[in-house]
Amino acid sequence: MVNDVKIEHMEERSPVLEQLDYVFNPGSVAVIGASNRIGAWGFGVMTRLIGNPNRKVYPVNPKSPEIMGVKAYGNISEIPDPVDFAVISVSPAKTPGIMRECVNKGVKAALVISGGLAESGEDGAKLEEELVDIARKGGVRFIGPNSMGHVNSYSSFSTLAWMNEIQTGPVAFLAQSGTYGQRVVRTGMHRGIGFSKFVSSGNEADLHMEDYIEYFAEDEETKIIAAYVEGLREGRRFFQLAKEITRKKPIIVMKAGATEGSARAAKSHTASLCGSDKIYDAMFKQSGVIRVEDEVELFDVVTILHSLPLPRGNSVGILTEGGGIGVVMAEACEKVGLELAPFSPATTERLSSLLPSRCSYANPTDITDLVTSGDLTIFSCLWAIIEDPNIDAAVLLGGIGASSYFSTMLENPSLSTNGEFKEMVASLKEQEMKNLDIMREKVNTLKKPLVYVNLMPSIMEEPESFSLLRERGIPIFPNPRRAARALRHVVNYSDYLNRVN
């Protein structure tokens, strides 16, 4: 479990980290290109920024005396107060001149939303070079260009024009794509995962992926670093940073651009150089970076890392409500390199004393129809498996929600007045709630992860106990393959930490 990790601050922080403080928590912001026109970038950014009493916002627009009820200025030099951060949303040809005005004003950092620079061809690349030259000589560090904005959820600071408030949480997410990055964030929030920071890094003409990662390594609000990567500008620096950071915080990467067509698309998208996918893969493995295929796999891994202890090894114990799904789970585990170790003789003896002879006591253990008969032996079986010294992690397939199953029967008129049946349902619910608390205690005490695989189709209503599972930090997976794949990533990360720490 990584949610209690803290990173020691270095005695002396690098200048870029000091300037990134202004990127993520400025006291004052100028929005250059602010607009009253609904649909304009300058309008969207202003809607995110106004209304926060802890931050001064200055709209800049030479054609409007006020923007959204706030006094506007013709240019940034007219603002009477110091400005920490500038949002630049103007045509690409104007960006160098605007950046020069920001330098003269003493702006510390900026976001360049404007696109049409290096990603658009030779002329755009020249404009971008000029923009970078002005900013670097003037000491301004900036996000972008061609960025959709960024967020610090803990200080209620957002420059995302078209995305509502992001819930706070442990994940800092970097994306070399604005649209896809926002999709990933929305996916995470839909799954109940919050974010500490989010950056659409754009062309990375100035601030690179590596700068943000170094900053997040020190950020106490960030427990897990995740990124969508098309190409790295400083591969060697990324490797050195990752080797150090992953000892304390997980780094999870979705790396695109592995095929020839996707590499071409990435270059036209953010002027990114993709490089050999084999080299990236080797670098990630050697530095402890977890590589995932998509946002679904990303948040499967995040869910385990955030709420469960890391496994000591790769041995998995399986308890299933049905034989077929147990076979599928066993196959999924072994296909990704997880081991189904035999239970110890003591565990086999415990299971045989709990289950009728028709059940399987091996790994997987199949309890067949005991749950639907109203027998909650499943929890005693689960304790036996997770306590087995040969088992490093446990998977439970089905078996939760018996009380909800029987509660639906109370709708039947012949049962709704049956006091004995109603009493049995109430007792089942009470036992289930009590055992869910014990489940979390077992995970914490034994330091072994436990995940749950839902056997019900998505069209069926979830039992109340599923919400309680989530509250107790037990991940629920919709199928065996996703559960096995996520566990494999966590096992690999744990193995890496055991080797390097």
LINPEFEN-V216142 format. One record per pair of residues at least 4 apart in sequence whose ideal C-beta (glycine too) atoms are under 6 Angstrom apart, sorted by sequence separation. I is the first residue (numbers start at 1). J is the second residue. D is the distance in Angstrom with one decimal. If there is no record, write none. Layout:
i:I j:J d:D
i:I j:J d:D
//
This chain:
i:13 j:17 d:4.4
i:22 j:26 d:5.1
i:46 j:50 d:5.8
i:74 j:78 d:5.5
i:79 j:83 d:5.9
i:90 j:94 d:4.3
i:94 j:98 d:5.6
i:116 j:120 d:4.8
i:120 j:124 d:3.8
i:143 j:147 d:5.1
i:177 j:181 d:5.4
i:204 j:208 d:4.9
i:207 j:211 d:4.7
i:234 j:238 d:5.9
i:238 j:242 d:5.9
i:241 j:245 d:5.7
i:242 j:246 d:5.6
i:245 j:249 d:5.6
i:265 j:269 d:5.9
i:293 j:297 d:5.1
i:302 j:306 d:5.8
i:304 j:308 d:5.1
i:343 j:347 d:3.9
i:351 j:355 d:5.9
i:355 j:359 d:4.0
i:369 j:373 d:5.7
i:383 j:387 d:5.9
i:441 j:445 d:6.0
i:442 j:446 d:5.7
i:456 j:460 d:4.6
i:462 j:466 d:4.4
i:480 j:484 d:6.0
i:497 j:501 d:5.3
i:13 j:18 d:5.7
i:35 j:40 d:3.9
i:38 j:43 d:5.8
i:66 j:71 d:5.5
i:67 j:72 d:4.8
i:73 j:78 d:4.2
i:102 j:107 d:4.1
i:135 j:140 d:4.4
i:152 j:157 d:4.4
i:188 j:193 d:4.1
i:246 j:251 d:5.5
i:257 j:262 d:4.9
i:284 j:289 d:3.9
i:292 j:297 d:4.0
i:320 j:325 d:5.7
i:333 j:338 d:4.0
i:343 j:348 d:5.2
i:360 j:365 d:5.9
i:370 j:375 d:4.3
i:410 j:415 d:5.9
i:469 j:474 d:4.5
i:477 j:482 d:4.8
i:37 j:43 d:5.7
i:66 j:72 d:5.2
i:73 j:79 d:5.3
i:118 j:124 d:5.6
i:175 j:181 d:2.7
i:216 j:222 d:4.6
i:232 j:238 d:5.1
i:256 j:262 d:5.8
i:257 j:263 d:4.7
i:266 j:272 d:4.6
i:292 j:298 d:4.9
i:320 j:326 d:3.5
i:360 j:366 d:4.3
i:409 j:415 d:5.3
i:410 j:416 d:5.1
i:415 j:421 d:5.2
i:477 j:483 d:3.9
i:35 j:42 d:3.7
i:50 j:57 d:5.6
i:65 j:72 d:6.0
i:117 j:124 d:4.3
i:118 j:125 d:4.4
i:135 j:142 d:5.7
i:143 j:150 d:6.0
i:151 j:158 d:4.5
i:284 j:291 d:4.8
i:359 j:366 d:5.9
i:370 j:377 d:5.5
i:371 j:378 d:5.8
i:443 j:450 d:5.3
i:469 j:476 d:5.9
i:34 j:42 d:4.3
i:35 j:43 d:4.6
i:49 j:57 d:4.7
i:59 j:67 d:3.7
i:64 j:72 d:5.1
i:90 j:98 d:5.8
i:102 j:110 d:5.9
i:116 j:124 d:5.6
i:266 j:274 d:5.4
i:359 j:367 d:5.6
i:386 j:394 d:4.5
i:33 j:42 d:4.3
i:150 j:159 d:5.7
i:216 j:225 d:5.0
i:242 j:251 d:5.7
i:257 j:266 d:4.3
i:352 j:361 d:5.2
i:359 j:368 d:5.8
i:385 j:394 d:5.6
i:88 j:98 d:5.4
i:117 j:127 d:5.4
i:118 j:128 d:4.3
i:149 j:159 d:3.8
i:330 j:340 d:5.7
i:351 j:361 d:4.3
i:59 j:70 d:5.5
i:61 j:72 d:5.0
i:117 j:128 d:4.0
i:149 j:160 d:4.2
i:263 j:274 d:4.2
i:318 j:329 d:5.4
i:367 j:378 d:5.7
i:34 j:46 d:5.2
i:62 j:74 d:4.3
i:59 j:72 d:4.4
i:60 j:73 d:5.2
i:153 j:166 d:4.9
i:185 j:198 d:5.6
i:199 j:212 d:5.6
i:348 j:361 d:5.3
i:31 j:45 d:5.4
i:154 j:168 d:5.6
i:351 j:365 d:5.9
i:31 j:46 d:5.7
i:151 j:166 d:5.3
i:153 j:168 d:4.5
i:60 j:76 d:5.5
i:86 j:102 d:4.9
i:257 j:274 d:3.5
i:316 j:333 d:5.2
i:407 j:425 d:5.6
i:95 j:114 d:5.1
i:163 j:182 d:5.4
i:181 j:200 d:5.1
i:258 j:277 d:3.9
i:406 j:425 d:4.7
i:29 j:49 d:5.9
i:343 j:363 d:5.6
i:46 j:67 d:6.0
i:58 j:79 d:4.9
i:86 j:107 d:4.9
i:378 j:399 d:4.2
i:46 j:68 d:5.4
i:83 j:105 d:5.7
i:88 j:110 d:5.9
i:92 j:114 d:5.1
i:167 j:189 d:5.8
i:173 j:195 d:5.9
i:178 j:200 d:3.9
i:316 j:338 d:4.9
i:452 j:474 d:5.6
i:454 j:476 d:5.5
i:340 j:363 d:5.0
i:354 j:377 d:5.3
i:83 j:107 d:5.3
i:84 j:108 d:5.2
i:85 j:109 d:5.3
i:86 j:110 d:4.4
i:87 j:111 d:4.9
i:88 j:112 d:4.8
i:89 j:113 d:4.4
i:90 j:114 d:5.9
i:92 j:116 d:4.0
i:169 j:193 d:5.7
i:171 j:195 d:5.1
i:172 j:196 d:5.1
i:210 j:234 d:4.8
i:225 j:249 d:5.9
i:229 j:253 d:5.5
i:314 j:338 d:5.3
i:315 j:339 d:4.8
i:451 j:475 d:4.9
i:452 j:476 d:4.9
i:453 j:477 d:5.0
i:454 j:478 d:5.7
i:34 j:59 d:3.4
i:76 j:101 d:5.1
i:92 j:117 d:5.5
i:169 j:194 d:2.0
i:172 j:197 d:4.2
i:173 j:198 d:5.0
i:174 j:199 d:5.2
i:175 j:200 d:5.5
i:176 j:201 d:5.6
i:196 j:221 d:4.1
i:208 j:233 d:4.9
i:255 j:280 d:5.6
i:314 j:339 d:5.3
i:403 j:428 d:4.2
i:75 j:101 d:6.0
i:168 j:194 d:4.9
i:169 j:195 d:5.3
i:196 j:222 d:4.5
i:208 j:234 d:5.7
i:224 j:250 d:5.2
i:225 j:251 d:4.7
i:226 j:252 d:4.5
i:227 j:253 d:5.1
i:228 j:254 d:4.7
i:229 j:255 d:5.0
i:230 j:256 d:5.4
i:315 j:341 d:4.1
i:354 j:380 d:5.3
i:402 j:428 d:5.5
i:403 j:429 d:3.7
i:34 j:61 d:5.1
i:119 j:146 d:5.8
i:167 j:194 d:4.2
i:174 j:201 d:5.9
i:210 j:237 d:4.8
i:214 j:241 d:5.7
i:230 j:257 d:4.8
i:354 j:381 d:5.7
i:453 j:480 d:5.7
i:28 j:56 d:4.1
i:29 j:57 d:5.3
i:30 j:58 d:4.6
i:31 j:59 d:5.2
i:32 j:60 d:4.4
i:77 j:105 d:5.9
i:117 j:145 d:4.9
i:210 j:238 d:5.1
i:213 j:241 d:5.7
i:217 j:245 d:4.5
i:371 j:399 d:5.0
i:76 j:105 d:4.9
i:166 j:195 d:5.3
i:204 j:233 d:5.9
i:403 j:432 d:5.2
i:30 j:60 d:5.5
i:110 j:140 d:5.8
i:112 j:142 d:5.5
i:148 j:178 d:2.8
i:351 j:381 d:6.0
i:453 j:483 d:5.2
i:36 j:67 d:5.7
i:114 j:145 d:5.2
i:115 j:146 d:4.2
i:371 j:402 d:5.2
i:99 j:131 d:5.5
i:109 j:141 d:5.1
i:110 j:142 d:4.1
i:111 j:143 d:4.5
i:112 j:144 d:3.7
i:436 j:468 d:5.1
i:440 j:472 d:4.2
i:451 j:483 d:5.2
i:34 j:67 d:4.4
i:107 j:140 d:5.7
i:112 j:145 d:3.9
i:351 j:384 d:5.6
i:432 j:465 d:5.6
i:96 j:130 d:4.5
i:100 j:134 d:5.2
i:113 j:147 d:5.8
i:330 j:364 d:5.6
i:350 j:384 d:4.2
i:92 j:127 d:5.8
i:96 j:131 d:5.1
i:99 j:134 d:4.8
i:103 j:138 d:2.9
i:174 j:209 d:6.0
i:95 j:131 d:5.2
i:99 j:135 d:5.4
i:230 j:266 d:3.8
i:253 j:289 d:5.5
i:103 j:140 d:5.8
i:347 j:384 d:5.3
i:96 j:134 d:5.7
i:102 j:140 d:5.8
i:174 j:212 d:5.3
i:251 j:289 d:4.8
i:252 j:290 d:4.6
i:253 j:291 d:5.5
i:254 j:292 d:5.7
i:326 j:364 d:3.9
i:252 j:292 d:6.0
i:326 j:366 d:5.3
i:231 j:272 d:3.7
i:347 j:388 d:4.3
i:45 j:87 d:5.4
i:153 j:195 d:5.7
i:230 j:272 d:4.1
i:231 j:273 d:4.6
i:246 j:288 d:3.4
i:231 j:274 d:4.4
i:323 j:366 d:4.9
i:172 j:216 d:4.3
i:239 j:283 d:5.2
i:243 j:287 d:4.6
i:320 j:364 d:5.1
i:344 j:388 d:5.5
i:152 j:197 d:5.6
i:242 j:287 d:3.8
i:343 j:388 d:5.3
i:30 j:76 d:5.2
i:252 j:298 d:5.7
i:317 j:363 d:5.7
i:318 j:364 d:3.6
i:319 j:365 d:5.1
i:320 j:366 d:5.3
i:344 j:390 d:5.6
i:42 j:89 d:5.0
i:151 j:198 d:4.3
i:242 j:289 d:5.3
i:41 j:89 d:4.3
i:111 j:159 d:5.5
i:239 j:287 d:5.4
i:150 j:199 d:4.4
i:252 j:301 d:5.8
i:341 j:390 d:4.4
i:172 j:222 d:4.1
i:321 j:371 d:5.6
i:149 j:200 d:5.8
i:148 j:200 d:4.1
i:30 j:83 d:4.8
i:147 j:200 d:4.7
i:170 j:223 d:3.8
i:171 j:224 d:4.9
i:172 j:225 d:5.3
i:173 j:226 d:4.9
i:174 j:227 d:4.2
i:175 j:228 d:4.3
i:32 j:86 d:5.9
i:170 j:224 d:5.5
i:176 j:230 d:4.6
i:28 j:83 d:5.2
i:147 j:202 d:3.4
i:171 j:226 d:5.6
i:250 j:305 d:5.4
i:376 j:431 d:5.3
i:393 j:448 d:5.8
i:28 j:84 d:5.0
i:29 j:85 d:4.9
i:30 j:86 d:4.7
i:31 j:87 d:4.7
i:32 j:88 d:5.0
i:33 j:89 d:3.6
i:146 j:202 d:4.1
i:379 j:435 d:4.2
i:386 j:442 d:5.6
i:393 j:449 d:4.7
i:394 j:450 d:4.7
i:395 j:451 d:5.6
i:396 j:452 d:5.0
i:397 j:453 d:4.5
i:27 j:84 d:5.3
i:33 j:90 d:4.7
i:145 j:202 d:5.6
i:146 j:203 d:4.8
i:398 j:455 d:3.9
i:26 j:84 d:3.7
i:144 j:202 d:3.7
i:145 j:203 d:5.5
i:26 j:85 d:3.6
i:404 j:463 d:3.5
i:404 j:464 d:5.9
i:22 j:84 d:4.9
i:319 j:381 d:5.7
i:386 j:448 d:5.7
i:401 j:463 d:3.1
i:22 j:85 d:5.6
i:319 j:382 d:5.4
i:142 j:206 d:4.9
i:143 j:207 d:5.7
i:401 j:465 d:5.1
i:141 j:206 d:5.8
i:400 j:465 d:5.2
i:32 j:98 d:5.7
i:141 j:207 d:5.6
i:319 j:385 d:5.5
i:154 j:221 d:5.1
i:203 j:270 d:5.2
i:203 j:271 d:5.0
i:317 j:385 d:4.2
i:329 j:397 d:5.8
i:135 j:206 d:5.9
i:41 j:113 d:5.5
i:87 j:159 d:5.5
i:226 j:298 d:6.0
i:325 j:397 d:5.2
i:132 j:205 d:5.0
i:132 j:206 d:5.7
i:317 j:391 d:3.9
i:315 j:391 d:5.6
i:128 j:205 d:5.2
i:315 j:392 d:4.6
i:316 j:393 d:5.1
i:317 j:394 d:4.8
i:318 j:395 d:5.0
i:319 j:396 d:5.2
i:320 j:397 d:4.1
i:321 j:398 d:3.2
i:224 j:302 d:5.8
i:321 j:399 d:4.7
i:313 j:392 d:4.1
i:312 j:392 d:5.1
i:224 j:305 d:5.9
i:311 j:392 d:4.3
i:311 j:393 d:4.5
i:119 j:203 d:6.0
i:118 j:203 d:5.3
i:22 j:108 d:4.0
i:23 j:109 d:4.7
i:22 j:109 d:4.2
i:395 j:483 d:6.0
i:19 j:109 d:5.5
i:176 j:270 d:5.3
i:393 j:487 d:5.9
i:176 j:272 d:6.0
i:52 j:156 d:5.7
i:193 j:299 d:5.8
i:187 j:295 d:4.8
i:191 j:299 d:5.3
i:193 j:302 d:5.9
i:48 j:158 d:4.4
i:184 j:295 d:4.5
i:188 j:299 d:5.4
i:45 j:159 d:5.4
i:45 j:161 d:5.1
i:44 j:161 d:2.6
i:44 j:162 d:5.6
i:41 j:161 d:5.3
i:19 j:141 d:4.5
i:25 j:152 d:5.9
i:24 j:152 d:4.3
i:25 j:155 d:4.9
i:170 j:306 d:5.6
i:309 j:447 d:4.4
i:311 j:449 d:5.5
i:309 j:449 d:6.0
i:308 j:449 d:3.9
i:332 j:480 d:4.3
i:336 j:484 d:5.2
i:332 j:481 d:4.8
i:336 j:485 d:5.8
i:338 j:488 d:5.9
i:119 j:270 d:5.7
i:329 j:480 d:4.0
i:333 j:484 d:4.7
i:119 j:271 d:4.6
i:328 j:480 d:4.9
i:332 j:484 d:3.8
i:336 j:488 d:4.1
i:118 j:271 d:4.0
i:307 j:473 d:3.3
i:3 j:170 d:5.8
i:304 j:475 d:5.8
i:303 j:475 d:4.4
i:314 j:491 d:4.7
i:311 j:491 d:5.5
i:300 j:482 d:5.5
i:304 j:486 d:5.5
i:311 j:494 d:5.5
i:310 j:494 d:4.1
i:301 j:486 d:5.2
i:300 j:486 d:3.9
i:304 j:490 d:5.1
i:301 j:489 d:4.9
i:16 j:211 d:5.4
i:20 j:215 d:4.5
i:17 j:215 d:5.5
i:290 j:489 d:5.0
i:290 j:493 d:5.7
i:288 j:496 d:4.3
i:9 j:218 d:5.9
i:7 j:217 d:5.8
i:7 j:218 d:5.6
i:5 j:223 d:5.7
i:3 j:223 d:5.1
i:2 j:223 d:5.3
i:7 j:248 d:5.4
i:5 j:248 d:5.7
i:5 j:249 d:5.8
i:2 j:250 d:5.9
i:247 j:501 d:5.9
i:2 j:305 d:5.1
i:3 j:306 d:5.4
i:1 j:308 d:5.8
i:1 j:309 d:5.0
//
